[in-house]
Amino acid sequence: MQWPVLVLFKLNWLAAFFWGQQAVAFMALGVLGLVALQVRRYQWAVLVPCAMLSVVGVILDFSLVKMGVLSFASQGLPLFMMLLWASFALLLPSLASFPKPFMPLFVAVMGPVSYYLASLAQVFAIQPDAILGLLILFPLWAGFAYLANSLLEKRYV
């Protein structure tokens, strides 16, 4: 595991958690730092699956907002959430280096847990209630974890 990658991701996560939209500039710098760290370790090709996973995550969250499962104070999906997806996607190659099946299990469980914690902190609301929202989130995150594992397991371990 690359500890600087984990630390930079956690800084972006904390910035999104505590400051949301006000942290966009900081988070953008964090994404650039993550790009630099991952390109240094894995070469430029790592950006392709990371970009694909980031786009998939943004589409998932955008769909959840449109379906009314996630609700933000502002209309639509905020930029800080898109930057958080980019940060998370750039963390995944480092997680893929752990023994199987750590990465997909970690992603499938911690994704919904992270959303639940963010809803408790009122970063956004999970509708109509947290339990039903989590029942929707767990299979989506499990599918995302499978996709991430498929894209990263052979190349970046």
ZALO-169991 format. One record per atom (N, C-alpha, C): residue in one letter; atom name; x, y, z. Coordinates in Angstrom, 1 decimal, always signed. Layout:
N
+--------+-------+--------+--------+--------+
! residu ! atome !     c1 !     c2 !     c3 !
+--------+-------+--------+--------+--------+
!      a !    CA !      X !      Y !      Z !
...
+--------+-------+--------+--------+--------+
***
This chain:
157
+--------+-------+--------+--------+--------+
! residu ! atome !     c1 !     c2 !     c3 !
+--------+-------+--------+--------+--------+
!      m !     N !   +0.8 !   -1.2 !   +0.0 !
!      m !    CA !   +0.0 !   +0.0 !   +0.0 !
!      m !     C !   +0.9 !   +1.2 !   +0.0 !
!      q !     N !   +0.5 !   +2.2 !   -0.8 !
!      q !    CA !   +1.2 !   +3.4 !   -0.8 !
!      q !     C !   +0.6 !   +4.3 !   +0.2 !
!      w !     N !   +1.3 !   +4.6 !   +1.3 !
!      w !    CA !   +0.7 !   +5.4 !   +2.4 !
!      w !     C !   +0.4 !   +6.8 !   +1.9 !
!      p !     N !   +1.2 !   +7.5 !   +1.1 !
!      p !    CA !   +0.9 !   +8.8 !   +0.7 !
!      p !     C !   -0.4 !   +8.9 !   -0.1 !
!      v !     N !   -0.7 !   +7.8 !   -0.9 !
!      v !    CA !   -2.0 !   +7.8 !   -1.6 !
!      v !     C !   -3.1 !   +7.7 !   -0.7 !
!      l !     N !   -3.0 !   +6.8 !   +0.4 !
!      l !    CA !   -4.1 !   +6.7 !   +1.3 !
!      l !     C !   -4.3 !   +8.0 !   +2.1 !
!      v !     N !   -3.2 !   +8.6 !   +2.5 !
!      v !    CA !   -3.3 !   +9.9 !   +3.3 !
!      v !     C !   -4.0 !  +11.0 !   +2.4 !
!      l !     N !   -3.6 !  +11.1 !   +1.2 !
!      l !    CA !   -4.1 !  +12.1 !   +0.3 !
!      l !     C !   -5.6 !  +11.8 !   +0.0 !
!      f !     N !   -6.0 !  +10.6 !   -0.2 !
!      f !    CA !   -7.4 !  +10.3 !   -0.4 !
!      f !     C !   -8.2 !  +10.6 !   +0.9 !
!      k !     N !   -7.7 !  +10.3 !   +2.1 !
!      k !    CA !   -8.4 !  +10.6 !   +3.3 !
!      k !     C !   -8.5 !  +12.1 !   +3.5 !
!      l !     N !   -7.5 !  +12.8 !   +3.2 !
!      l !    CA !   -7.6 !  +14.3 !   +3.3 !
!      l !     C !   -8.7 !  +14.8 !   +2.4 !
!      n !     N !   -8.8 !  +14.3 !   +1.2 !
!      n !    CA !   -9.9 !  +14.7 !   +0.3 !
!      n !     C !  -11.3 !  +14.3 !   +0.8 !
!      w !     N !  -11.3 !  +13.0 !   +1.4 !
!      w !    CA !  -12.6 !  +12.6 !   +2.0 !
!      w !     C !  -13.0 !  +13.5 !   +3.1 !
!      l !     N !  -12.0 !  +13.8 !   +4.0 !
!      l !    CA !  -12.3 !  +14.6 !   +5.2 !
!      l !     C !  -12.8 !  +16.0 !   +4.7 !
!      a !     N !  -12.1 !  +16.6 !   +3.7 !
!      a !    CA !  -12.5 !  +17.9 !   +3.2 !
!      a !     C !  -13.9 !  +17.9 !   +2.6 !
!      a !     N !  -14.3 !  +16.8 !   +1.9 !
!      a !    CA !  -15.6 !  +16.7 !   +1.4 !
!      a !     C !  -16.6 !  +16.5 !   +2.5 !
!      f !     N !  -16.2 !  +15.8 !   +3.5 !
!      f !    CA !  -17.1 !  +15.5 !   +4.7 !
!      f !     C !  -17.4 !  +16.7 !   +5.5 !
!      f !     N !  -16.3 !  +17.5 !   +5.8 !
!      f !    CA !  -16.5 !  +18.7 !   +6.7 !
!      f !     C !  -16.8 !  +20.0 !   +6.0 !
!      w !     N !  -16.3 !  +20.2 !   +4.7 !
!      w !    CA !  -16.5 !  +21.4 !   +4.1 !
!      w !     C !  -17.2 !  +21.4 !   +2.8 !
!      g !     N !  -17.4 !  +20.2 !   +2.2 !
!      g !    CA !  -18.2 !  +20.1 !   +1.0 !
!      g !     C !  -17.8 !  +21.0 !   -0.1 !
!      q !     N !  -18.7 !  +21.8 !   -0.6 !
!      q !    CA !  -18.5 !  +22.6 !   -1.8 !
!      q !     C !  -17.3 !  +23.6 !   -1.5 !
!      q !     N !  -17.1 !  +24.0 !   -0.3 !
!      q !    CA !  -16.1 !  +25.0 !   +0.0 !
!      q !     C !  -14.7 !  +24.4 !   -0.2 !
!      a !     N !  -14.6 !  +23.1 !   -0.3 !
!      a !    CA !  -13.3 !  +22.4 !   -0.4 !
!      a !     C !  -12.9 !  +22.0 !   -1.8 !
!      v !     N !  -13.6 !  +22.5 !   -2.8 !
!      v !    CA !  -13.4 !  +22.1 !   -4.2 !
!      v !     C !  -12.0 !  +22.3 !   -4.6 !
!      a !     N !  -11.5 !  +23.5 !   -4.4 !
!      a !    CA !  -10.1 !  +23.8 !   -4.8 !
!      a !     C !   -9.1 !  +22.9 !   -4.2 !
!      f !     N !   -9.2 !  +22.7 !   -2.9 !
!      f !    CA !   -8.3 !  +21.8 !   -2.1 !
!      f !     C !   -8.4 !  +20.4 !   -2.7 !
!      m !     N !   -9.6 !  +19.9 !   -2.9 !
!      m !    CA !   -9.8 !  +18.6 !   -3.4 !
!      m !     C !   -9.3 !  +18.4 !   -4.8 !
!      a !     N !   -9.4 !  +19.5 !   -5.7 !
!      a !    CA !   -8.8 !  +19.4 !   -7.0 !
!      a !     C !   -7.3 !  +19.2 !   -6.9 !
!      l !     N !   -6.7 !  +19.9 !   -6.0 !
!      l !    CA !   -5.2 !  +19.8 !   -5.8 !
!      l !     C !   -4.9 !  +18.4 !   -5.3 !
!      g !     N !   -5.8 !  +17.8 !   -4.4 !
!      g !    CA !   -5.6 !  +16.5 !   -4.0 !
!      g !     C !   -5.7 !  +15.5 !   -5.1 !
!      v !     N !   -6.6 !  +15.7 !   -6.0 !
!      v !    CA !   -6.7 !  +14.8 !   -7.2 !
!      v !     C !   -5.5 !  +14.8 !   -8.0 !
!      l !     N !   -5.0 !  +16.0 !   -8.2 !
!      l !    CA !   -3.7 !  +16.1 !   -9.0 !
!      l !     C !   -2.6 !  +15.4 !   -8.3 !
!      g !     N !   -2.5 !  +15.5 !   -7.0 !
!      g !    CA !   -1.5 !  +14.8 !   -6.3 !
!      g !     C !   -1.6 !  +13.3 !   -6.4 !
!      l !     N !   -2.9 !  +12.8 !   -6.3 !
!      l !    CA !   -3.1 !  +11.4 !   -6.5 !
!      l !     C !   -2.7 !  +10.9 !   -7.9 !
!      v !     N !   -3.1 !  +11.7 !   -8.9 !
!      v !    CA !   -2.7 !  +11.4 !  -10.3 !
!      v !     C !   -1.1 !  +11.2 !  -10.3 !
!      a !     N !   -0.4 !  +12.2 !   -9.8 !
!      a !    CA !   +1.0 !  +12.2 !   -9.8 !
!      a !     C !   +1.6 !  +10.9 !   -9.1 !
!      l !     N !   +1.0 !  +10.6 !   -8.0 !
!      l !    CA !   +1.5 !   +9.5 !   -7.2 !
!      l !     C !   +1.3 !   +8.2 !   -7.9 !
!      q !     N !   +0.1 !   +8.0 !   -8.5 !
!      q !    CA !   -0.3 !   +6.8 !   -9.2 !
!      q !     C !   +0.4 !   +6.6 !  -10.5 !
!      v !     N !   +0.6 !   +7.7 !  -11.2 !
!      v !    CA !   +1.4 !   +7.6 !  -12.5 !
!      v !     C !   +2.8 !   +7.3 !  -12.2 !
!      r !     N !   +3.4 !   +7.8 !  -11.1 !
!      r !    CA !   +4.7 !   +7.5 !  -10.8 !
!      r !     C !   +4.9 !   +6.0 !  -10.5 !
!      r !     N !   +3.9 !   +5.4 !   -9.8 !
!      r !    CA !   +4.0 !   +4.0 !   -9.5 !
!      r !     C !   +3.6 !   +3.1 !  -10.6 !
!      y !     N !   +2.5 !   +3.4 !  -11.3 !
!      y !    CA !   +2.0 !   +2.5 !  -12.3 !
!      y !     C !   +2.1 !   +2.9 !  -13.8 !
!      q !     N !   +2.6 !   +4.1 !  -14.0 !
!      q !    CA !   +2.7 !   +4.7 !  -15.4 !
!      q !     C !   +1.3 !   +5.3 !  -15.8 !
!      w !     N !   +1.3 !   +6.0 !  -16.9 !
!      w !    CA !   +0.1 !   +6.7 !  -17.3 !
!      w !     C !   -1.1 !   +5.8 !  -17.6 !
!      a !     N !   -0.9 !   +4.6 !  -17.9 !
!      a !    CA !   -2.0 !   +3.7 !  -18.3 !
!      a !     C !   -2.9 !   +3.5 !  -17.1 !
!      v !     N !   -2.5 !   +3.7 !  -15.9 !
!      v !    CA !   -3.4 !   +3.5 !  -14.7 !
!      v !     C !   -4.5 !   +4.5 !  -14.8 !
!      l !     N !   -4.4 !   +5.6 !  -15.5 !
!      l !    CA !   -5.4 !   +6.6 !  -15.5 !
!      l !     C !   -6.7 !   +6.2 !  -16.3 !
!      v !     N !   -6.5 !   +5.3 !  -17.2 !
!      v !    CA !   -7.6 !   +4.8 !  -18.0 !
!      v !     C !   -8.7 !   +4.1 !  -17.1 !
!      p !     N !   -8.3 !   +3.0 !  -16.4 !
!      p !    CA !   -9.3 !   +2.4 !  -15.5 !
!      p !     C !   -9.8 !   +3.3 !  -14.4 !
!      c !     N !   -8.9 !   +4.2 !  -13.9 !
!      c !    CA !   -9.3 !   +5.1 !  -12.9 !
!      c !     C !  -10.4 !   +6.1 !  -13.4 !
!      a !     N !  -10.1 !   +6.6 !  -14.6 !
!      a !    CA !  -11.1 !   +7.5 !  -15.2 !
!      a !     C !  -12.4 !   +6.8 !  -15.4 !
!      m !     N !  -12.4 !   +5.5 !  -15.9 !
!      m !    CA !  -13.6 !   +4.8 !  -16.1 !
!      m !     C !  -14.4 !   +4.6 !  -14.8 !
!      l !     N !  -13.7 !   +4.2 !  -13.8 !
!      l !    CA !  -14.3 !   +4.0 !  -12.5 !
!      l !     C !  -14.9 !   +5.3 !  -11.9 !
!      s !     N !  -14.2 !   +6.3 !  -12.1 !
!      s !    CA !  -14.6 !   +7.6 !  -11.6 !
!      s !     C !  -15.9 !   +8.0 !  -12.3 !
!      v !     N !  -16.0 !   +7.8 !  -13.6 !
!      v !    CA !  -17.2 !   +8.2 !  -14.4 !
!      v !     C !  -18.3 !   +7.3 !  -14.0 !
!      v !     N !  -18.1 !   +6.0 !  -13.8 !
!      v !    CA !  -19.1 !   +5.1 !  -13.3 !
!      v !     C !  -19.7 !   +5.5 !  -12.0 !
!      g !     N !  -18.8 !   +5.9 !  -11.1 !
!      g !    CA !  -19.2 !   +6.3 !   -9.8 !
!      g !     C !  -20.1 !   +7.6 !   -9.8 !
!      v !     N !  -19.7 !   +8.5 !  -10.6 !
!      v !    CA !  -20.4 !   +9.8 !  -10.8 !
!      v !     C !  -21.8 !   +9.5 !  -11.4 !
!      i !     N !  -21.8 !   +8.6 !  -12.4 !
!      i !    CA !  -23.1 !   +8.2 !  -13.0 !
!      i !     C !  -24.0 !   +7.6 !  -11.9 !
!      l !     N !  -23.4 !   +6.7 !  -11.1 !
!      l !    CA !  -24.2 !   +6.0 !  -10.1 !
!      l !     C !  -24.8 !   +7.1 !   -9.1 !
!      d !     N !  -24.0 !   +8.0 !   -8.6 !
!      d !    CA !  -24.5 !   +9.0 !   -7.7 !
!      d !     C !  -25.5 !   +9.9 !   -8.3 !
!      f !     N !  -25.2 !  +10.3 !   -9.6 !
!      f !    CA !  -26.1 !  +11.2 !  -10.3 !
!      f !     C !  -27.5 !  +10.5 !  -10.4 !
!      s !     N !  -27.5 !   +9.2 !  -10.7 !
!      s !    CA !  -28.7 !   +8.4 !  -10.9 !
!      s !     C !  -29.4 !   +8.3 !   -9.5 !
!      l !     N !  -28.7 !   +8.1 !   -8.4 !
!      l !    CA !  -29.3 !   +8.1 !   -7.1 !
!      l !     C !  -29.9 !   +9.4 !   -6.7 !
!      v !     N !  -29.3 !  +10.5 !   -7.2 !
!      v !    CA !  -29.9 !  +11.8 !   -6.9 !
!      v !     C !  -31.2 !  +12.0 !   -7.7 !
!      k !     N !  -31.1 !  +11.6 !   -9.0 !
!      k !    CA !  -32.3 !  +11.7 !   -9.8 !
!      k !     C !  -33.5 !  +10.8 !   -9.3 !
!      m !     N !  -33.1 !   +9.6 !   -8.8 !
!      m !    CA !  -34.2 !   +8.7 !   -8.3 !
!      m !     C !  -34.6 !   +9.1 !   -6.9 !
!      g !     N !  -34.0 !  +10.1 !   -6.3 !
!      g !    CA !  -34.4 !  +10.6 !   -5.0 !
!      g !     C !  -33.8 !   +9.8 !   -3.8 !
!      v !     N !  -32.8 !   +8.9 !   -4.1 !
!      v !    CA !  -32.2 !   +8.2 !   -3.0 !
!      v !     C !  -31.3 !   +9.1 !   -2.2 !
!      l !     N !  -30.5 !   +9.9 !   -2.9 !
!      l !    CA !  -29.6 !  +10.8 !   -2.3 !
!      l !     C !  -30.1 !  +12.2 !   -2.5 !
!      s !     N !  -30.0 !  +13.1 !   -1.5 !
!      s !    CA !  -30.5 !  +14.4 !   -1.6 !
!      s !     C !  -29.5 !  +15.4 !   -1.0 !
!      f !     N !  -29.0 !  +16.3 !   -1.8 !
!      f !    CA !  -28.0 !  +17.3 !   -1.4 !
!      f !     C !  -28.7 !  +18.6 !   -1.2 !
!      a !     N !  -28.1 !  +19.6 !   -0.4 !
!      a !    CA !  -28.7 !  +20.9 !   -0.2 !
!      a !     C !  -28.8 !  +21.6 !   -1.5 !
!      s !     N !  -27.9 !  +21.4 !   -2.4 !
!      s !    CA !  -27.9 !  +22.1 !   -3.8 !
!      s !     C !  -28.6 !  +21.1 !   -4.7 !
!      q !     N !  -29.1 !  +21.6 !   -5.9 !
!      q !    CA !  -29.7 !  +20.8 !   -6.9 !
!      q !     C !  -28.6 !  +19.9 !   -7.6 !
!      g !     N !  -29.0 !  +18.7 !   -7.9 !
!      g !    CA !  -28.1 !  +17.8 !   -8.6 !
!      g !     C !  -26.9 !  +17.3 !   -7.8 !
!      l !     N !  -25.9 !  +16.8 !   -8.5 !
!      l !    CA !  -24.7 !  +16.2 !   -7.8 !
!      l !     C !  -23.6 !  +17.3 !   -7.7 !
!      p !     N !  -23.2 !  +17.6 !   -6.5 !
!      p !    CA !  -22.2 !  +18.7 !   -6.3 !
!      p !     C !  -20.8 !  +18.3 !   -6.8 !
!      l !     N !  -20.1 !  +19.3 !   -7.2 !
!      l !    CA !  -18.7 !  +19.1 !   -7.7 !
!      l !     C !  -17.8 !  +18.4 !   -6.7 !
!      f !     N !  -18.0 !  +18.6 !   -5.4 !
!      f !    CA !  -17.1 !  +18.0 !   -4.5 !
!      f !     C !  -17.3 !  +16.5 !   -4.5 !
!      m !     N !  -18.5 !  +16.0 !   -4.8 !
!      m !    CA !  -18.8 !  +14.5 !   -4.9 !
!      m !     C !  -18.1 !  +14.0 !   -6.1 !
!      m !     N !  -18.1 !  +14.7 !   -7.2 !
!      m !    CA !  -17.4 !  +14.2 !   -8.4 !
!      m !     C !  -15.9 !  +14.1 !   -8.1 !
!      l !     N !  -15.3 !  +15.1 !   -7.4 !
!      l !    CA !  -13.9 !  +15.1 !   -7.1 !
!      l !     C !  -13.6 !  +14.0 !   -6.1 !
!      l !     N !  -14.6 !  +13.7 !   -5.2 !
!      l !    CA !  -14.4 !  +12.6 !   -4.3 !
!      l !     C !  -14.3 !  +11.2 !   -5.0 !
!      w !     N !  -15.2 !  +11.1 !   -6.1 !
!      w !    CA !  -15.1 !   +9.9 !   -6.9 !
!      w !     C !  -13.8 !   +9.8 !   -7.6 !
!      a !     N !  -13.3 !  +10.9 !   -8.1 !
!      a !    CA !  -12.0 !  +10.8 !   -8.8 !
!      a !     C !  -10.9 !  +10.4 !   -7.8 !
!      s !     N !  -11.0 !  +11.0 !   -6.6 !
!      s !    CA !  -10.0 !  +10.6 !   -5.6 !
!      s !     C !  -10.1 !   +9.1 !   -5.2 !
!      f !     N !  -11.3 !   +8.6 !   -5.1 !
!      f !    CA !  -11.5 !   +7.2 !   -4.7 !
!      f !     C !  -11.0 !   +6.3 !   -5.8 !
!      a !     N !  -11.3 !   +6.7 !   -7.1 !
!      a !    CA !  -10.9 !   +5.8 !   -8.2 !
!      a !     C !   -9.4 !   +5.8 !   -8.2 !
!      l !     N !   -8.7 !   +6.9 !   -7.9 !
!      l !    CA !   -7.2 !   +6.9 !   -7.9 !
!      l !     C !   -6.7 !   +6.1 !   -6.7 !
!      l !     N !   -7.4 !   +5.9 !   -5.7 !
!      l !    CA !   -7.0 !   +5.1 !   -4.5 !
!      l !     C !   -7.1 !   +3.6 !   -4.9 !
!      l !     N !   -8.0 !   +3.2 !   -5.8 !
!      l !    CA !   -8.2 !   +1.8 !   -6.0 !
!      l !     C !   -7.0 !   +0.9 !   -6.5 !
!      p !     N !   -6.2 !   +1.5 !   -7.4 !
!      p !    CA !   -5.0 !   +0.6 !   -7.8 !
!      p !     C !   -4.1 !   +0.2 !   -6.6 !
!      s !     N !   -4.0 !   +1.1 !   -5.6 !
!      s !    CA !   -3.3 !   +0.8 !   -4.4 !
!      s !     C !   -4.0 !   -0.3 !   -3.6 !
!      l !     N !   -5.3 !   -0.2 !   -3.5 !
!      l !    CA !   -6.1 !   -1.2 !   -2.7 !
!      l !     C !   -6.0 !   -2.5 !   -3.4 !
!      a !     N !   -5.9 !   -2.5 !   -4.8 !
!      a !    CA !   -5.8 !   -3.8 !   -5.5 !
!      a !     C !   -4.6 !   -4.5 !   -5.3 !
!      s !     N !   -3.6 !   -3.9 !   -4.7 !
!      s !    CA !   -2.3 !   -4.6 !   -4.4 !
!      s !     C !   -2.4 !   -5.4 !   -3.2 !
!      f !     N !   -3.5 !   -5.3 !   -2.4 !
!      f !    CA !   -3.7 !   -6.2 !   -1.2 !
!      f !     C !   -4.1 !   -7.6 !   -1.7 !
!      p !     N !   -3.9 !   -8.6 !   -0.8 !
!      p !    CA !   -4.3 !   -9.9 !   -1.2 !
!      p !     C !   -5.8 !  -10.0 !   -1.5 !
!      k !     N !   -6.1 !  -11.0 !   -2.4 !
!      k !    CA !   -7.5 !  -11.2 !   -2.7 !
!      k !     C !   -8.2 !  -11.7 !   -1.4 !
!      p !     N !   -9.4 !  -11.5 !   -1.2 !
!      p !    CA !  -10.4 !  -10.6 !   -1.9 !
!      p !     C !  -10.5 !   -9.2 !   -1.2 !
!      f !     N !   -9.5 !   -8.7 !   -0.6 !
!      f !    CA !   -9.5 !   -7.5 !   +0.3 !
!      f !     C !  -10.2 !   -6.4 !   -0.4 !
!      m !     N !   -9.7 !   -6.0 !   -1.6 !
!      m !    CA !  -10.2 !   -4.8 !   -2.3 !
!      m !     C !  -11.7 !   -4.8 !   -2.6 !
!      p !     N !  -12.2 !   -5.9 !   -3.2 !
!      p !    CA !  -13.7 !   -5.8 !   -3.5 !
!      p !     C !  -14.5 !   -5.9 !   -2.2 !
!      l !     N !  -14.1 !   -6.7 !   -1.2 !
!      l !    CA !  -14.9 !   -6.7 !   +0.0 !
!      l !     C !  -14.8 !   -5.4 !   +0.7 !
!      f !     N !  -13.7 !   -4.8 !   +0.8 !
!      f !    CA !  -13.5 !   -3.4 !   +1.4 !
!      f !     C !  -14.4 !   -2.4 !   +0.7 !
!      v !     N !  -14.4 !   -2.4 !   -0.6 !
!      v !    CA !  -15.1 !   -1.4 !   -1.3 !
!      v !     C !  -16.6 !   -1.6 !   -1.2 !
!      a !     N !  -17.0 !   -2.9 !   -1.3 !
!      a !    CA !  -18.5 !   -3.2 !   -1.2 !
!      a !     C !  -19.1 !   -2.9 !   +0.2 !
!      v !     N !  -18.3 !   -3.0 !   +1.2 !
!      v !    CA !  -18.8 !   -2.7 !   +2.6 !
!      v !     C !  -18.6 !   -1.3 !   +3.0 !
!      m !     N !  -17.4 !   -0.7 !   +2.7 !
!      m !    CA !  -17.1 !   +0.6 !   +3.2 !
!      m !     C !  -17.8 !   +1.7 !   +2.4 !
!      g !     N !  -18.1 !   +1.5 !   +1.1 !
!      g !    CA !  -18.8 !   +2.5 !   +0.4 !
!      g !     C !  -20.1 !   +2.9 !   +1.0 !
!      p !     N !  -21.0 !   +1.9 !   +1.2 !
!      p !    CA !  -22.3 !   +2.2 !   +1.9 !
!      p !     C !  -22.1 !   +2.7 !   +3.3 !
!      v !     N !  -21.1 !   +2.2 !   +4.0 !
!      v !    CA !  -20.9 !   +2.7 !   +5.4 !
!      v !     C !  -20.5 !   +4.2 !   +5.4 !
!      s !     N !  -19.6 !   +4.5 !   +4.4 !
!      s !    CA !  -19.2 !   +5.9 !   +4.2 !
!      s !     C !  -20.4 !   +6.8 !   +3.9 !
!      y !     N !  -21.3 !   +6.4 !   +3.1 !
!      y !    CA !  -22.5 !   +7.1 !   +2.7 !
!      y !     C !  -23.4 !   +7.3 !   +4.0 !
!      y !     N !  -23.5 !   +6.2 !   +4.8 !
!      y !    CA !  -24.3 !   +6.3 !   +6.0 !
!      y !     C !  -23.7 !   +7.3 !   +7.0 !
!      l !     N !  -22.4 !   +7.3 !   +7.2 !
!      l !    CA !  -21.8 !   +8.3 !   +8.0 !
!      l !     C !  -22.0 !   +9.7 !   +7.5 !
!      a !     N !  -21.8 !   +9.9 !   +6.2 !
!      a !    CA !  -22.0 !  +11.2 !   +5.6 !
!      a !     C !  -23.5 !  +11.7 !   +5.8 !
!      s !     N !  -24.4 !  +10.8 !   +5.8 !
!      s !    CA !  -25.8 !  +11.2 !   +6.0 !
!      s !     C !  -26.1 !  +11.5 !   +7.5 !
!      l !     N !  -25.4 !  +10.8 !   +8.4 !
!      l !    CA !  -25.5 !  +11.2 !   +9.8 !
!      l !     C !  -25.0 !  +12.6 !  +10.1 !
!      a !     N !  -23.9 !  +13.0 !   +9.3 !
!      a !    CA !  -23.3 !  +14.3 !   +9.5 !
!      a !     C !  -24.0 !  +15.3 !   +8.6 !
!      q !     N !  -25.1 !  +14.9 !   +7.9 !
!      q !    CA !  -25.9 !  +15.8 !   +7.1 !
!      q !     C !  -25.2 !  +16.4 !   +6.0 !
!      v !     N !  -24.2 !  +15.7 !   +5.4 !
!      v !    CA !  -23.6 !  +16.1 !   +4.2 !
!      v !     C !  -24.6 !  +15.9 !   +3.0 !
!      f !     N !  -25.4 !  +14.9 !   +3.1 !
!      f !    CA !  -26.6 !  +14.7 !   +2.2 !
!      f !     C !  -27.6 !  +13.8 !   +3.0 !
!      a !     N !  -28.7 !  +13.6 !   +2.4 !
!      a !    CA !  -29.7 !  +12.8 !   +3.1 !
!      a !     C !  -29.9 !  +11.6 !   +2.2 !
!      i !     N !  -30.1 !  +10.4 !   +2.9 !
!      i !    CA !  -30.5 !   +9.2 !   +2.2 !
!      i !     C !  -32.0 !   +9.1 !   +2.4 !
!      q !     N !  -32.7 !   +9.0 !   +1.2 !
!      q !    CA !  -34.2 !   +8.9 !   +1.2 !
!      q !     C !  -34.7 !   +7.5 !   +0.9 !
!      p !     N !  -35.8 !   +7.1 !   +1.3 !
!      p !    CA !  -36.7 !   +7.7 !   +2.2 !
!      p !     C !  -36.2 !   +7.6 !   +3.6 !
!      d !     N !  -35.4 !   +6.6 !   +3.9 !
!      d !    CA !  -34.8 !   +6.5 !   +5.2 !
!      d !     C !  -33.4 !   +5.7 !   +5.0 !
!      a !     N !  -32.6 !   +5.7 !   +6.1 !
!      a !    CA !  -31.3 !   +5.2 !   +5.9 !
!      a !     C !  -31.3 !   +3.7 !   +5.7 !
!      i !     N !  -32.2 !   +2.9 !   +6.3 !
!      i !    CA !  -32.2 !   +1.5 !   +6.1 !
!      i !     C !  -32.5 !   +1.1 !   +4.6 !
!      l !     N !  -33.6 !   +1.7 !   +4.1 !
!      l !    CA !  -33.9 !   +1.4 !   +2.7 !
!      l !     C !  -32.8 !   +1.9 !   +1.8 !
!      g !     N !  -32.3 !   +3.1 !   +2.1 !
!      g !    CA !  -31.2 !   +3.6 !   +1.2 !
!      g !     C !  -30.0 !   +2.7 !   +1.2 !
!      l !     N !  -29.6 !   +2.1 !   +2.4 !
!      l !    CA !  -28.5 !   +1.2 !   +2.5 !
!      l !     C !  -28.8 !   -0.1 !   +1.7 !
!      l !     N !  -30.1 !   -0.5 !   +1.7 !
!      l !    CA !  -30.5 !   -1.7 !   +0.9 !
!      l !     C !  -30.3 !   -1.5 !   -0.6 !
!      i !     N !  -30.4 !   -0.2 !   -1.0 !
!      i !    CA !  -30.2 !   +0.1 !   -2.4 !
!      i !     C !  -28.7 !   +0.3 !   -2.6 !
!      l !     N !  -28.0 !   +0.9 !   -1.7 !
!      l !    CA !  -26.5 !   +1.1 !   -1.9 !
!      l !     C !  -25.7 !   -0.1 !   -1.8 !
!      f !     N !  -25.9 !   -1.1 !   -1.0 !
!      f !    CA !  -25.1 !   -2.2 !   -0.9 !
!      f !     C !  -24.9 !   -3.0 !   -2.2 !
!      p !     N !  -26.0 !   -3.3 !   -2.9 !
!      p !    CA !  -25.8 !   -4.0 !   -4.2 !
!      p !     C !  -25.1 !   -3.2 !   -5.2 !
!      l !     N !  -25.4 !   -1.9 !   -5.2 !
!      l !    CA !  -24.7 !   -1.0 !   -6.2 !
!      l !     C !  -23.2 !   -1.0 !   -5.9 !
!      w !     N !  -22.8 !   -0.8 !   -4.7 !
!      w !    CA !  -21.4 !   -0.8 !   -4.3 !
!      w !     C !  -20.7 !   -2.2 !   -4.5 !
!      a !     N !  -21.5 !   -3.2 !   -4.3 !
!      a !    CA !  -20.9 !   -4.6 !   -4.6 !
!      a !     C !  -20.6 !   -4.7 !   -6.1 !
!      g !     N !  -21.6 !   -4.2 !   -6.9 !
!      g !    CA !  -21.3 !   -4.2 !   -8.4 !
!      g !     C !  -20.2 !   -3.4 !   -8.8 !
!      f !     N !  -20.1 !   -2.2 !   -8.2 !
!      f !    CA !  -18.9 !   -1.3 !   -8.4 !
!      f !     C !  -17.6 !   -2.0 !   -8.0 !
!      a !     N !  -17.6 !   -2.7 !   -6.9 !
!      a !    CA !  -16.4 !   -3.4 !   -6.4 !
!      a !     C !  -16.0 !   -4.5 !   -7.4 !
!      y !     N !  -17.0 !   -5.2 !   -7.9 !
!      y !    CA !  -16.7 !   -6.2 !   -8.9 !
!      y !     C !  -16.1 !   -5.6 !  -10.1 !
!      l !     N !  -16.6 !   -4.5 !  -10.6 !
!      l !    CA !  -16.1 !   -3.9 !  -11.8 !
!      l !     C !  -14.7 !   -3.4 !  -11.5 !
!      a !     N !  -14.5 !   -2.7 !  -10.4 !
!      a !    CA !  -13.1 !   -2.2 !  -10.0 !
!      a !     C !  -12.1 !   -3.4 !  -10.0 !
!      n !     N !  -12.5 !   -4.4 !   -9.4 !
!      n !    CA !  -11.6 !   -5.6 !   -9.3 !
!      n !     C !  -11.3 !   -6.2 !  -10.6 !
!      s !     N !  -12.3 !   -6.2 !  -11.5 !
!      s !    CA !  -12.1 !   -6.7 !  -12.9 !
!      s !     C !  -11.1 !   -5.9 !  -13.7 !
!      l !     N !  -11.3 !   -4.6 !  -13.5 !
!      l !    CA !  -10.4 !   -3.7 !  -14.3 !
!      l !     C !   -9.0 !   -3.6 !  -13.7 !
!      l !     N !   -8.8 !   -3.8 !  -12.4 !
!      l !    CA !   -7.5 !   -3.6 !  -11.8 !
!      l !     C !   -6.8 !   -4.8 !  -11.4 !
!      e !     N !   -7.4 !   -6.0 !  -11.2 !
!      e !    CA !   -6.8 !   -7.1 !  -10.6 !
!      e !     C !   -5.6 !   -7.7 !  -11.3 !
!      k !     N !   -5.6 !   -7.7 !  -12.6 !
!      k !    CA !   -4.6 !   -8.4 !  -13.4 !
!      k !     C !   -3.4 !   -7.4 !  -13.6 !
!      r !     N !   -3.7 !   -6.1 !  -13.7 !
!      r !    CA !   -2.7 !   -5.2 !  -14.1 !
!      r !     C !   -1.9 !   -4.5 !  -13.0 !
!      y !     N !   -2.6 !   -4.2 !  -11.9 !
!      y !    CA !   -2.1 !   -3.3 !  -10.9 !
!      y !     C !   -1.8 !   -4.0 !   -9.6 !
!      v !     N !   -1.7 !   -5.3 !   -9.5 !
!      v !    CA !   -1.4 !   -5.9 !   -8.3 !
!      v !     C !   +0.1 !   -6.1 !   -8.1 !
+--------+-------+--------+--------+--------+
***
